[in-house]
Amino acid sequence: MLVDVFRRAEANGKFSHLVVPKGRPIPQEVTDWEWHDEARGVDLNEDLPSWPEYGIENPGAQLGKKRYAITSVAQMTGG
């Protein structure tokens, strides 16, 4: 699946990531946060159990339910 990846700075040098299908806008429920472009048109396999490079667990289920996938607090990257 082709996706666009956004990143948000968190405390202690950590980051959260938000992934949406390519070309789709950031969903309304997460626009209160300051997301920055990280990558556009990335080909990721949504059938994998996780996308560890983005700290995202169960990406296929998240995309199916919410139309976006997001890093959980326990999986923030960086730091």
C-alpha positions as YAML, in Angstrom:
chain: A
units: angstrom
residues:
- id: 1
  name: MET
  ca: [0.00, 0.00, 0.00]
- id: 2
  name: LEU
  ca: [1.30, 3.45, -0.85]
- id: 3
  name: VAL
  ca: [1.15, 5.77, 2.14]
- id: 4
  name: ASP
  ca: [2.20, 9.21, 3.31]
- id: 5
  name: VAL
  ca: [4.07, 9.40, 6.62]
- id: 6
  name: PHE
  ca: [3.96, 12.31, 9.06]
- id: 7
  name: ARG
  ca: [5.99, 12.84, 12.23]
- id: 8
  name: ARG
  ca: [5.34, 14.75, 15.45]
- id: 9
  name: ALA
  ca: [7.93, 15.60, 18.11]
- id: 10
  name: GLU
  ca: [7.19, 14.30, 21.60]
- id: 11
  name: ALA
  ca: [8.96, 14.72, 24.96]
- id: 12
  name: ASN
  ca: [12.52, 13.52, 25.54]
- id: 13
  name: GLY
  ca: [13.49, 13.52, 21.85]
- id: 14
  name: LYS
  ca: [10.91, 10.90, 20.92]
- id: 15
  name: PHE
  ca: [8.58, 10.93, 17.90]
- id: 16
  name: SER
  ca: [5.12, 9.73, 16.98]
- id: 17
  name: HIS
  ca: [4.23, 8.82, 13.41]
- id: 18
  name: LEU
  ca: [0.96, 9.04, 11.55]
- id: 19
  name: VAL
  ca: [0.45, 7.07, 8.33]
- id: 20
  name: VAL
  ca: [-2.41, 7.69, 5.88]
- id: 21
  name: PRO
  ca: [-3.11, 6.18, 2.44]
- id: 22
  name: LYS
  ca: [-1.23, 8.15, -0.23]
- id: 23
  name: GLY
  ca: [-2.86, 11.44, -1.11]
- id: 24
  name: ARG
  ca: [-5.44, 11.38, 1.69]
- id: 25
  name: PRO
  ca: [-5.62, 14.31, 4.10]
- id: 26
  name: ILE
  ca: [-4.70, 13.97, 7.76]
- id: 27
  name: PRO
  ca: [-7.95, 12.92, 9.48]
- id: 28
  name: GLN
  ca: [-9.91, 15.59, 11.35]
- id: 29
  name: GLU
  ca: [-9.52, 13.87, 14.74]
- id: 30
  name: VAL
  ca: [-5.73, 14.26, 14.67]
- id: 31
  name: THR
  ca: [-5.38, 17.73, 13.13]
- id: 32
  name: ASP
  ca: [-5.07, 19.38, 16.56]
- id: 33
  name: TRP
  ca: [-1.45, 18.21, 16.61]
- id: 34
  name: GLU
  ca: [1.47, 19.59, 14.64]
- id: 35
  name: TRP
  ca: [2.41, 16.91, 12.11]
- id: 36
  name: HIS
  ca: [5.30, 17.36, 9.67]
- id: 37
  name: ASP
  ca: [5.94, 15.55, 6.41]
- id: 38
  name: GLU
  ca: [8.40, 12.71, 6.74]
- id: 39
  name: ALA
  ca: [7.83, 10.75, 3.53]
- id: 40
  name: ARG
  ca: [5.33, 10.60, 0.66]
- id: 41
  name: GLY
  ca: [4.37, 7.62, -1.47]
- id: 42
  name: VAL
  ca: [6.11, 5.01, 0.70]
- id: 43
  name: ASP
  ca: [5.21, 1.41, -0.14]
- id: 44
  name: LEU
  ca: [4.46, -0.43, 3.14]
- id: 45
  name: ASN
  ca: [2.89, -3.84, 3.64]
- id: 46
  name: GLU
  ca: [-0.22, -3.35, 5.78]
- id: 47
  name: ASP
  ca: [-0.39, -7.12, 6.40]
- id: 48
  name: LEU
  ca: [2.73, -7.05, 8.58]
- id: 49
  name: PRO
  ca: [2.19, -7.20, 12.37]
- id: 50
  name: SER
  ca: [4.02, -3.89, 12.80]
- id: 51
  name: TRP
  ca: [6.01, -1.14, 11.12]
- id: 52
  name: PRO
  ca: [8.82, -0.91, 13.69]
- id: 53
  name: GLU
  ca: [10.54, 1.99, 11.91]
- id: 54
  name: TYR
  ca: [7.45, 4.09, 12.76]
- id: 55
  name: GLY
  ca: [6.54, 2.41, 16.06]
- id: 56
  name: ILE
  ca: [3.18, 1.32, 14.64]
- id: 57
  name: GLU
  ca: [1.56, -1.93, 15.76]
- id: 58
  name: ASN
  ca: [-1.18, -3.70, 13.74]
- id: 59
  name: PRO
  ca: [-1.10, -1.23, 10.83]
- id: 60
  name: GLY
  ca: [-3.68, -3.11, 8.72]
- id: 61
  name: ALA
  ca: [-6.23, -3.17, 11.54]
- id: 62
  name: GLN
  ca: [-5.66, 0.51, 12.33]
- id: 63
  name: LEU
  ca: [-6.00, 1.53, 8.67]
- id: 64
  name: GLY
  ca: [-9.14, -0.59, 8.30]
- id: 65
  name: LYS
  ca: [-10.79, 0.86, 11.39]
- id: 66
  name: LYS
  ca: [-9.66, 4.50, 11.38]
- id: 67
  name: ARG
  ca: [-8.22, 5.04, 7.86]
- id: 68
  name: TYR
  ca: [-4.92, 5.97, 9.49]
- id: 69
  name: ALA
  ca: [-2.28, 4.24, 11.63]
- id: 70
  name: ILE
  ca: [-0.52, 5.95, 14.51]
- id: 71
  name: THR
  ca: [2.34, 5.22, 16.91]
- id: 72
  name: SER
  ca: [1.31, 4.06, 20.38]
- id: 73
  name: VAL
  ca: [2.82, 5.86, 23.35]
- id: 74
  name: ALA
  ca: [4.81, 2.73, 24.27]
- id: 75
  name: GLN
  ca: [6.33, 2.49, 20.77]
- id: 76
  name: MET
  ca: [7.55, 6.06, 20.18]
- id: 77
  name: THR
  ca: [10.71, 6.18, 18.11]
- id: 78
  name: GLY
  ca: [13.98, 8.03, 18.65]
- id: 79
  name: GLY
  ca: [15.29, 9.26, 21.97]
...
